[in-house]
């Protein structure tokens, strides 16, 4: 597992792209991209771009890990 460069949720940008999602979760960029296409993952589509609102990402992590990163 890759080590995340982010030390707390406060370090995250307001919107996360696939690369940032992957870095936070410690997975490959392709895994982050695939996750953003999963049903139920909190993605916001802006034209052809996909981003994840920070607060919704934090909530998703809590729901899927039992409390947080």
PDB file with one MODEL, atoms N, CA, C and O in Angstrom:
MODEL        1
ATOM      1  N   UNK A   1       0.843  -1.181   0.000  1.00  0.00           N
ATOM      2  CA  UNK A   1       0.000   0.000   0.000  1.00  0.00           C
ATOM      3  C   UNK A   1       0.887   1.242   0.000  1.00  0.00           C
ATOM      4  O   UNK A   1       1.852   1.344   0.757  1.00  0.00           O
ATOM      5  N   UNK A   2       0.529   2.178  -0.871  1.00  0.00           N
ATOM      6  CA  UNK A   2       1.281   3.424  -0.945  1.00  0.00           C
ATOM      7  C   UNK A   2       0.954   4.300   0.249  1.00  0.00           C
ATOM      8  O   UNK A   2      -0.158   4.261   0.774  1.00  0.00           O
ATOM      9  N   UNK A   3       1.928   5.091   0.673  1.00  0.00           N
ATOM     10  CA  UNK A   3       1.714   5.999   1.789  1.00  0.00           C
ATOM     11  C   UNK A   3       1.100   7.303   1.271  1.00  0.00           C
ATOM     12  O   UNK A   3       1.593   7.878   0.301  1.00  0.00           O
ATOM     13  N   UNK A   4       0.045   7.761   1.905  1.00  0.00           N
ATOM     14  CA  UNK A   4      -0.616   8.995   1.500  1.00  0.00           C
ATOM     15  C   UNK A   4       0.240  10.197   1.863  1.00  0.00           C
ATOM     16  O   UNK A   4       0.860  10.231   2.926  1.00  0.00           O
ATOM     17  N   UNK A   5       0.271  11.185   0.971  1.00  0.00           N
ATOM     18  CA  UNK A   5       1.002  12.416   1.268  1.00  0.00           C
ATOM     19  C   UNK A   5       0.164  13.365   2.117  1.00  0.00           C
ATOM     20  O   UNK A   5       0.665  14.381   2.600  1.00  0.00           O
ATOM     21  N   UNK A   6      -1.101  13.036   2.295  1.00  0.00           N
ATOM     22  CA  UNK A   6      -1.991  13.872   3.093  1.00  0.00           C
ATOM     23  C   UNK A   6      -2.016  13.368   4.523  1.00  0.00           C
ATOM     24  O   UNK A   6      -2.188  12.173   4.762  1.00  0.00           O
ATOM     25  N   UNK A   7      -1.846  14.271   5.469  1.00  0.00           N
ATOM     26  CA  UNK A   7      -1.775  13.899   6.880  1.00  0.00           C
ATOM     27  C   UNK A   7      -3.117  14.054   7.598  1.00  0.00           C
ATOM     28  O   UNK A   7      -3.354  13.416   8.624  1.00  0.00           O
ATOM     29  N   UNK A   8      -3.999  14.909   7.050  1.00  0.00           N
ATOM     30  CA  UNK A   8      -5.327  15.077   7.645  1.00  0.00           C
ATOM     31  C   UNK A   8      -6.294  15.537   6.563  1.00  0.00           C
ATOM     32  O   UNK A   8      -5.882  15.953   5.480  1.00  0.00           O
ATOM     33  N   UNK A   9      -7.564  15.457   6.863  1.00  0.00           N
ATOM     34  CA  UNK A   9      -8.578  15.915   5.924  1.00  0.00           C
ATOM     35  C   UNK A   9      -8.423  17.408   5.632  1.00  0.00           C
ATOM     36  O   UNK A   9      -8.798  17.861   4.550  1.00  0.00           O
ATOM     37  N   UNK A  10      -7.885  18.169   6.565  1.00  0.00           N
ATOM     38  CA  UNK A  10      -7.692  19.606   6.368  1.00  0.00           C
ATOM     39  C   UNK A  10      -6.743  19.899   5.214  1.00  0.00           C
ATOM     40  O   UNK A  10      -6.828  20.964   4.602  1.00  0.00           O
ATOM     41  N   UNK A  11      -5.840  18.969   4.906  1.00  0.00           N
ATOM     42  CA  UNK A  11      -4.866  19.154   3.832  1.00  0.00           C
ATOM     43  C   UNK A  11      -5.469  18.970   2.441  1.00  0.00           C
ATOM     44  O   UNK A  11      -4.850  19.344   1.444  1.00  0.00           O
ATOM     45  N   UNK A  12      -6.667  18.400   2.365  1.00  0.00           N
ATOM     46  CA  UNK A  12      -7.279  18.101   1.074  1.00  0.00           C
ATOM     47  C   UNK A  12      -7.834  19.352   0.407  1.00  0.00           C
ATOM     48  O   UNK A  12      -8.276  20.280   1.085  1.00  0.00           O
ATOM     49  N   UNK A  13      -7.812  19.374  -0.934  1.00  0.00           N
ATOM     50  CA  UNK A  13      -8.458  20.474  -1.645  1.00  0.00           C
ATOM     51  C   UNK A  13      -9.978  20.352  -1.531  1.00  0.00           C
ATOM     52  O   UNK A  13     -10.493  19.308  -1.133  1.00  0.00           O
ATOM     53  N   UNK A  14     -10.684  21.412  -1.880  1.00  0.00           N
ATOM     54  CA  UNK A  14     -12.143  21.427  -1.792  1.00  0.00           C
ATOM     55  C   UNK A  14     -12.771  20.364  -2.698  1.00  0.00           C
ATOM     56  O   UNK A  14     -13.771  19.747  -2.332  1.00  0.00           O
ATOM     57  N   UNK A  15     -12.184  20.152  -3.878  1.00  0.00           N
ATOM     58  CA  UNK A  15     -12.642  19.122  -4.801  1.00  0.00           C
ATOM     59  C   UNK A  15     -11.456  18.227  -5.156  1.00  0.00           C
ATOM     60  O   UNK A  15     -10.352  18.713  -5.400  1.00  0.00           O
ATOM     61  N   UNK A  16     -11.694  16.915  -5.182  1.00  0.00           N
ATOM     62  CA  UNK A  16     -10.630  15.954  -5.459  1.00  0.00           C
ATOM     63  C   UNK A  16     -10.813  15.369  -6.849  1.00  0.00           C
ATOM     64  O   UNK A  16     -11.934  15.062  -7.255  1.00  0.00           O
ATOM     65  N   UNK A  17      -9.711  15.215  -7.581  1.00  0.00           N
ATOM     66  CA  UNK A  17      -9.766  14.517  -8.861  1.00  0.00           C
ATOM     67  C   UNK A  17      -9.360  13.061  -8.619  1.00  0.00           C
ATOM     68  O   UNK A  17      -9.076  12.671  -7.487  1.00  0.00           O
ATOM     69  N   UNK A  18      -9.335  12.266  -9.685  1.00  0.00           N
ATOM     70  CA  UNK A  18      -9.022  10.837  -9.536  1.00  0.00           C
ATOM     71  C   UNK A  18      -7.633  10.616  -8.952  1.00  0.00           C
ATOM     72  O   UNK A  18      -7.432   9.708  -8.146  1.00  0.00           O
ATOM     73  N   UNK A  19      -6.675  11.446  -9.356  1.00  0.00           N
ATOM     74  CA  UNK A  19      -5.313  11.296  -8.851  1.00  0.00           C
ATOM     75  C   UNK A  19      -5.256  11.568  -7.349  1.00  0.00           C
ATOM     76  O   UNK A  19      -4.582  10.850  -6.610  1.00  0.00           O
ATOM     77  N   UNK A  20      -5.956  12.596  -6.903  1.00  0.00           N
ATOM     78  CA  UNK A  20      -5.970  12.933  -5.474  1.00  0.00           C
ATOM     79  C   UNK A  20      -6.686  11.851  -4.672  1.00  0.00           C
ATOM     80  O   UNK A  20      -6.222  11.469  -3.598  1.00  0.00           O
ATOM     81  N   UNK A  21      -7.803  11.358  -5.180  1.00  0.00           N
ATOM     82  CA  UNK A  21      -8.521  10.264  -4.509  1.00  0.00           C
ATOM     83  C   UNK A  21      -7.571   9.079  -4.327  1.00  0.00           C
ATOM     84  O   UNK A  21      -7.513   8.481  -3.253  1.00  0.00           O
ATOM     85  N   UNK A  22      -6.827   8.747  -5.386  1.00  0.00           N
ATOM     86  CA  UNK A  22      -5.888   7.619  -5.322  1.00  0.00           C
ATOM     87  C   UNK A  22      -4.791   7.870  -4.288  1.00  0.00           C
ATOM     88  O   UNK A  22      -4.446   6.970  -3.522  1.00  0.00           O
ATOM     89  N   UNK A  23      -4.241   9.083  -4.258  1.00  0.00           N
ATOM     90  CA  UNK A  23      -3.184   9.403  -3.299  1.00  0.00           C
ATOM     91  C   UNK A  23      -3.687   9.309  -1.866  1.00  0.00           C
ATOM     92  O   UNK A  23      -2.993   8.784  -0.996  1.00  0.00           O
ATOM     93  N   UNK A  24      -4.886   9.815  -1.617  1.00  0.00           N
ATOM     94  CA  UNK A  24      -5.442   9.787  -0.261  1.00  0.00           C
ATOM     95  C   UNK A  24      -5.665   8.351   0.200  1.00  0.00           C
ATOM     96  O   UNK A  24      -5.384   8.012   1.350  1.00  0.00           O
ATOM     97  N   UNK A  25      -6.167   7.519  -0.688  1.00  0.00           N
ATOM     98  CA  UNK A  25      -6.474   6.136  -0.327  1.00  0.00           C
ATOM     99  C   UNK A  25      -5.262   5.215  -0.421  1.00  0.00           C
ATOM    100  O   UNK A  25      -5.311   4.074   0.039  1.00  0.00           O
ATOM    101  N   UNK A  26      -4.175   5.705  -1.016  1.00  0.00           N
ATOM    102  CA  UNK A  26      -2.971   4.888  -1.132  1.00  0.00           C
ATOM    103  C   UNK A  26      -3.092   3.794  -2.169  1.00  0.00           C
ATOM    104  O   UNK A  26      -2.550   2.703  -1.998  1.00  0.00           O
ATOM    105  N   UNK A  27      -3.812   4.089  -3.259  1.00  0.00           N
ATOM    106  CA  UNK A  27      -3.982   3.114  -4.341  1.00  0.00           C
ATOM    107  C   UNK A  27      -3.426   3.710  -5.632  1.00  0.00           C
ATOM    108  O   UNK A  27      -3.027   4.874  -5.669  1.00  0.00           O
ATOM    109  N   UNK A  28      -3.406   2.911  -6.674  1.00  0.00           N
ATOM    110  CA  UNK A  28      -2.891   3.375  -7.958  1.00  0.00           C
ATOM    111  C   UNK A  28      -3.841   4.401  -8.578  1.00  0.00           C
ATOM    112  O   UNK A  28      -5.031   4.410  -8.263  1.00  0.00           O
ATOM    113  N   UNK A  29      -3.326   5.263  -9.455  1.00  0.00           N
ATOM    114  CA  UNK A  29      -4.201   6.236 -10.126  1.00  0.00           C
ATOM    115  C   UNK A  29      -5.335   5.563 -10.898  1.00  0.00           C
ATOM    116  O   UNK A  29      -6.451   6.080 -10.934  1.00  0.00           O
ATOM    117  N   UNK A  30      -5.057   4.417 -11.512  1.00  0.00           N
ATOM    118  CA  UNK A  30      -6.128   3.735 -12.250  1.00  0.00           C
ATOM    119  C   UNK A  30      -7.215   3.223 -11.303  1.00  0.00           C
ATOM    120  O   UNK A  30      -8.392   3.215 -11.663  1.00  0.00           O
ATOM    121  N   UNK A  31      -6.833   2.800 -10.105  1.00  0.00           N
ATOM    122  CA  UNK A  31      -7.831   2.364  -9.114  1.00  0.00           C
ATOM    123  C   UNK A  31      -8.678   3.539  -8.645  1.00  0.00           C
ATOM    124  O   UNK A  31      -9.881   3.389  -8.432  1.00  0.00           O
ATOM    125  N   UNK A  32      -8.063   4.706  -8.481  1.00  0.00           N
ATOM    126  CA  UNK A  32      -8.818   5.904  -8.113  1.00  0.00           C
ATOM    127  C   UNK A  32      -9.816   6.270  -9.186  1.00  0.00           C
ATOM    128  O   UNK A  32     -10.951   6.638  -8.882  1.00  0.00           O
ATOM    129  N   UNK A  33      -9.404   6.172 -10.444  1.00  0.00           N
ATOM    130  CA  UNK A  33     -10.277   6.464 -11.572  1.00  0.00           C
ATOM    131  C   UNK A  33     -11.438   5.473 -11.620  1.00  0.00           C
ATOM    132  O   UNK A  33     -12.586   5.869 -11.820  1.00  0.00           O
ATOM    133  N   UNK A  34     -11.143   4.191 -11.439  1.00  0.00           N
ATOM    134  CA  UNK A  34     -12.192   3.166 -11.447  1.00  0.00           C
ATOM    135  C   UNK A  34     -13.188   3.397 -10.312  1.00  0.00           C
ATOM    136  O   UNK A  34     -14.395   3.249 -10.504  1.00  0.00           O
ATOM    137  N   UNK A  35     -12.691   3.755  -9.147  1.00  0.00           N
ATOM    138  CA  UNK A  35     -13.559   4.007  -8.002  1.00  0.00           C
ATOM    139  C   UNK A  35     -14.545   5.138  -8.299  1.00  0.00           C
ATOM    140  O   UNK A  35     -15.706   5.085  -7.892  1.00  0.00           O
ATOM    141  N   UNK A  36     -14.075   6.154  -9.008  1.00  0.00           N
ATOM    142  CA  UNK A  36     -14.936   7.291  -9.327  1.00  0.00           C
ATOM    143  C   UNK A  36     -16.059   6.913 -10.297  1.00  0.00           C
ATOM    144  O   UNK A  36     -17.001   7.684 -10.478  1.00  0.00           O
ATOM    145  N   UNK A  37     -15.971   5.747 -10.914  1.00  0.00           N
ATOM    146  CA  UNK A  37     -17.024   5.264 -11.810  1.00  0.00           C
ATOM    147  C   UNK A  37     -17.959   4.267 -11.129  1.00  0.00           C
ATOM    148  O   UNK A  37     -18.907   3.786 -11.750  1.00  0.00           O
ATOM    149  N   UNK A  38     -17.705   3.956  -9.874  1.00  0.00           N
ATOM    150  CA  UNK A  38     -18.548   3.011  -9.138  1.00  0.00           C
ATOM    151  C   UNK A  38     -19.863   3.676  -8.732  1.00  0.00           C
ATOM    152  O   UNK A  38     -19.874   4.836  -8.320  1.00  0.00           O
ATOM    153  N   UNK A  39     -20.970   2.940  -8.849  1.00  0.00           N
ATOM    154  CA  UNK A  39     -22.246   3.483  -8.378  1.00  0.00           C
ATOM    155  C   UNK A  39     -22.170   3.790  -6.878  1.00  0.00           C
ATOM    156  O   UNK A  39     -21.628   3.003  -6.101  1.00  0.00           O
ATOM    157  N   UNK A  40     -22.706   4.914  -6.493  1.00  0.00           N
ATOM    158  CA  UNK A  40     -22.722   5.286  -5.083  1.00  0.00           C
ATOM    159  C   UNK A  40     -21.532   6.114  -4.638  1.00  0.00           C
ATOM    160  O   UNK A  40     -21.543   6.668  -3.539  1.00  0.00           O
ATOM    161  N   UNK A  41     -20.497   6.209  -5.478  1.00  0.00           N
ATOM    162  CA  UNK A  41     -19.358   7.057  -5.119  1.00  0.00           C
ATOM    163  C   UNK A  41     -19.740   8.498  -5.424  1.00  0.00           C
ATOM    164  O   UNK A  41     -20.298   8.769  -6.488  1.00  0.00           O
ATOM    165  N   UNK A  42     -19.453   9.435  -4.513  1.00  0.00           N
ATOM    166  CA  UNK A  42     -19.962  10.811  -4.619  1.00  0.00           C
ATOM    167  C   UNK A  42     -19.226  11.680  -5.648  1.00  0.00           C
ATOM    168  O   UNK A  42     -18.408  12.526  -5.288  1.00  0.00           O
ATOM    169  N   UNK A  43     -19.529  11.460  -6.915  1.00  0.00           N
ATOM    170  CA  UNK A  43     -18.863  12.188  -7.994  1.00  0.00           C
ATOM    171  C   UNK A  43     -19.762  13.314  -8.510  1.00  0.00           C
ATOM    172  O   UNK A  43     -20.973  13.154  -8.658  1.00  0.00           O
ATOM    173  N   UNK A  44     -19.138  14.438  -8.774  1.00  0.00           N
ATOM    174  CA  UNK A  44     -19.809  15.578  -9.388  1.00  0.00           C
ATOM    175  C   UNK A  44     -19.233  15.715 -10.787  1.00  0.00           C
ATOM    176  O   UNK A  44     -18.019  15.837 -10.953  1.00  0.00           O
ATOM    177  N   UNK A  45     -20.098  15.695 -11.791  1.00  0.00           N
ATOM    178  CA  UNK A  45     -19.631  15.820 -13.170  1.00  0.00           C
ATOM    179  C   UNK A  45     -19.799  17.271 -13.622  1.00  0.00           C
ATOM    180  O   UNK A  45     -20.877  17.858 -13.520  1.00  0.00           O
ATOM    181  N   UNK A  46     -18.701  17.824 -14.121  1.00  0.00           N
ATOM    182  CA  UNK A  46     -18.696  19.183 -14.642  1.00  0.00           C
ATOM    183  C   UNK A  46     -18.196  19.072 -16.077  1.00  0.00           C
ATOM    184  O   UNK A  46     -16.991  19.009 -16.322  1.00  0.00           O
ATOM    185  N   UNK A  47     -19.124  19.050 -17.012  1.00  0.00           N
ATOM    186  CA  UNK A  47     -18.754  18.775 -18.396  1.00  0.00           C
ATOM    187  C   UNK A  47     -18.213  17.369 -18.478  1.00  0.00           C
ATOM    188  O   UNK A  47     -18.877  16.421 -18.059  1.00  0.00           O
ATOM    189  N   UNK A  48     -17.005  17.220 -19.016  1.00  0.00           N
ATOM    190  CA  UNK A  48     -16.360  15.906 -19.095  1.00  0.00           C
ATOM    191  C   UNK A  48     -15.514  15.598 -17.875  1.00  0.00           C
ATOM    192  O   UNK A  48     -14.962  14.504 -17.754  1.00  0.00           O
ATOM    193  N   UNK A  49     -15.411  16.558 -16.972  1.00  0.00           N
ATOM    194  CA  UNK A  49     -14.552  16.400 -15.792  1.00  0.00           C
ATOM    195  C   UNK A  49     -15.331  15.791 -14.632  1.00  0.00           C
ATOM    196  O   UNK A  49     -16.508  16.090 -14.433  1.00  0.00           O
ATOM    197  N   UNK A  50     -14.664  14.942 -13.879  1.00  0.00           N
ATOM    198  CA  UNK A  50     -15.265  14.330 -12.701  1.00  0.00           C
ATOM    199  C   UNK A  50     -14.451  14.751 -11.481  1.00  0.00           C
ATOM    200  O   UNK A  50     -13.230  14.601 -11.455  1.00  0.00           O
ATOM    201  N   UNK A  51     -15.140  15.276 -10.475  1.00  0.00           N
ATOM    202  CA  UNK A  51     -14.495  15.653  -9.222  1.00  0.00           C
ATOM    203  C   UNK A  51     -15.333  15.142  -8.064  1.00  0.00           C
ATOM    204  O   UNK A  51     -16.514  14.833  -8.217  1.00  0.00           O
ATOM    205  N   UNK A  52     -14.703  15.059  -6.914  1.00  0.00           N
ATOM    206  CA  UNK A  52     -15.385  14.585  -5.713  1.00  0.00           C
ATOM    207  C   UNK A  52     -15.337  15.702  -4.673  1.00  0.00           C
ATOM    208  O   UNK A  52     -14.249  16.121  -4.277  1.00  0.00           O
ATOM    209  N   UNK A  53     -16.493  16.193  -4.221  1.00  0.00           N
ATOM    210  CA  UNK A  53     -16.486  17.203  -3.164  1.00  0.00           C
ATOM    211  C   UNK A  53     -15.842  16.630  -1.888  1.00  0.00           C
ATOM    212  O   UNK A  53     -16.151  15.512  -1.475  1.00  0.00           O
ATOM    213  N   UNK A  54     -14.965  17.396  -1.290  1.00  0.00           N
ATOM    214  CA  UNK A  54     -14.197  16.966  -0.117  1.00  0.00           C
ATOM    215  C   UNK A  54     -15.078  16.399   0.989  1.00  0.00           C
ATOM    216  O   UNK A  54     -14.808  15.310   1.495  1.00  0.00           O
ATOM    217  N   UNK A  55     -16.121  17.118   1.369  1.00  0.00           N
ATOM    218  CA  UNK A  55     -16.969  16.671   2.482  1.00  0.00           C
ATOM    219  C   UNK A  55     -17.685  15.364   2.166  1.00  0.00           C
ATOM    220  O   UNK A  55     -17.830  14.510   3.040  1.00  0.00           O
ATOM    221  N   UNK A  56     -18.134  15.202   0.926  1.00  0.00           N
ATOM    222  CA  UNK A  56     -18.792  13.951   0.543  1.00  0.00           C
ATOM    223  C   UNK A  56     -17.799  12.794   0.501  1.00  0.00           C
ATOM    224  O   UNK A  56     -18.154  11.660   0.823  1.00  0.00           O
ATOM    225  N   UNK A  57     -16.559  13.071   0.105  1.00  0.00           N
ATOM    226  CA  UNK A  57     -15.524  12.037   0.111  1.00  0.00           C
ATOM    227  C   UNK A  57     -15.249  11.576   1.542  1.00  0.00           C
ATOM    228  O   UNK A  57     -15.165  10.378   1.810  1.00  0.00           O
ATOM    229  N   UNK A  58     -15.110  12.532   2.453  1.00  0.00           N
ATOM    230  CA  UNK A  58     -14.861  12.194   3.860  1.00  0.00           C
ATOM    231  C   UNK A  58     -15.996  11.330   4.398  1.00  0.00           C
ATOM    232  O   UNK A  58     -15.754  10.343   5.093  1.00  0.00           O
ATOM    233  N   UNK A  59     -17.231  11.699   4.079  1.00  0.00           N
ATOM    234  CA  UNK A  59     -18.389  10.920   4.532  1.00  0.00           C
ATOM    235  C   UNK A  59     -18.359   9.516   3.935  1.00  0.00           C
ATOM    236  O   UNK A  59     -18.646   8.542   4.632  1.00  0.00           O
ATOM    237  N   UNK A  60     -18.015   9.402   2.652  1.00  0.00           N
ATOM    238  CA  UNK A  60     -17.933   8.093   2.001  1.00  0.00           C
ATOM    239  C   UNK A  60     -16.888   7.217   2.687  1.00  0.00           C
ATOM    240  O   UNK A  60     -17.132   6.038   2.944  1.00  0.00           O
ATOM    241  N   UNK A  61     -15.732   7.791   2.982  1.00  0.00           N
ATOM    242  CA  UNK A  61     -14.673   7.040   3.657  1.00  0.00           C
ATOM    243  C   UNK A  61     -15.167   6.543   5.015  1.00  0.00           C
ATOM    244  O   UNK A  61     -14.969   5.378   5.360  1.00  0.00           O
ATOM    245  N   UNK A  62     -15.811   7.422   5.785  1.00  0.00           N
ATOM    246  CA  UNK A  62     -16.318   7.030   7.102  1.00  0.00           C
ATOM    247  C   UNK A  62     -17.324   5.893   6.992  1.00  0.00           C
ATOM    248  O   UNK A  62     -17.298   4.958   7.793  1.00  0.00           O
ATOM    249  N   UNK A  63     -18.209   5.968   6.004  1.00  0.00           N
ATOM    250  CA  UNK A  63     -19.225   4.926   5.828  1.00  0.00           C
ATOM    251  C   UNK A  63     -18.616   3.580   5.420  1.00  0.00           C
ATOM    252  O   UNK A  63     -19.158   2.522   5.742  1.00  0.00           O
ATOM    253  N   UNK A  64     -17.499   3.630   4.716  1.00  0.00           N
ATOM    254  CA  UNK A  64     -16.904   2.397   4.196  1.00  0.00           C
ATOM    255  C   UNK A  64     -15.740   1.862   5.020  1.00  0.00           C
ATOM    256  O   UNK A  64     -15.180   0.814   4.700  1.00  0.00           O
ATOM    257  N   UNK A  65     -15.376   2.576   6.074  1.00  0.00           N
ATOM    258  CA  UNK A  65     -14.274   2.104   6.916  1.00  0.00           C
ATOM    259  C   UNK A  65     -14.662   2.002   8.392  1.00  0.00           C
ATOM    260  O   UNK A  65     -13.880   1.531   9.218  1.00  0.00           O
ATOM    261  N   UNK A  66     -15.849   2.439   8.703  1.00  0.00           N
ATOM    262  CA  UNK A  66     -16.266   2.395  10.094  1.00  0.00           C
ATOM    263  C   UNK A  66     -15.722   3.539  10.921  1.00  0.00           C
ATOM    264  O   UNK A  66     -15.653   3.429  12.145  1.00  0.00           O
ATOM    265  N   UNK A  67     -15.330   4.645  10.281  1.00  0.00           N
ATOM    266  CA  UNK A  67     -14.907   5.785  11.085  1.00  0.00           C
ATOM    267  C   UNK A  67     -13.919   6.732  10.468  1.00  0.00           C
ATOM    268  O   UNK A  67     -13.877   7.890  10.884  1.00  0.00           O
ATOM    269  N   UNK A  68     -13.122   6.330   9.510  1.00  0.00           N
ATOM    270  CA  UNK A  68     -12.177   7.270   8.905  1.00  0.00           C
ATOM    271  C   UNK A  68     -10.950   6.593   8.357  1.00  0.00           C
ATOM    272  O   UNK A  68     -10.813   5.370   8.388  1.00  0.00           O
ATOM    273  N   UNK A  69     -10.049   7.434   7.846  1.00  0.00           N
ATOM    274  CA  UNK A  69      -8.820   6.934   7.223  1.00  0.00           C
ATOM    275  C   UNK A  69      -7.818   6.557   8.279  1.00  0.00           C
ATOM    276  O   UNK A  69      -6.716   6.113   7.955  1.00  0.00           O
TER     277      UNK A  69
ENDMDL
END
